[in-house]
Amino acid sequence: MRHALQTFMLTSFFGLALAACGGYSPEEAQTKCDLERTAKASCVNDAAYQQCLSCFEQCGDTCAIAESCPIQYICSE
C-alpha cells in the first residue's frame, strides 16, 4: 500500500510539473491574443495575431512580446 501511495504521489508530481511547462489551450491563447489585439490594435495585424496564438499555445507564460510594430511574439526559452 505504501509503495502504491509513493508511486501515485510521484506520478502526480511529474504530471503537474509537465503541465506547468506546457503552453496554453487554444481557448486560453485566443483569450490572451484577443486582449492583446484590443489593447494594441494598431500593432497587432493578422500575421501578428496568428504569431501570438502560436506562441501562447506553444510556450504559455514564457511567450515574450517584442515591443515593435507590428508586435512580434517569441518563446523566451
ABEGO torsion letter per residue (X at the ends): XAAAAAAAAAAAAAAAAAAAABBBBAAAAAAAAAAAAAAAAAABBAAAAAAAAAAAAAAEAABBBBBBOBBBBBBAX
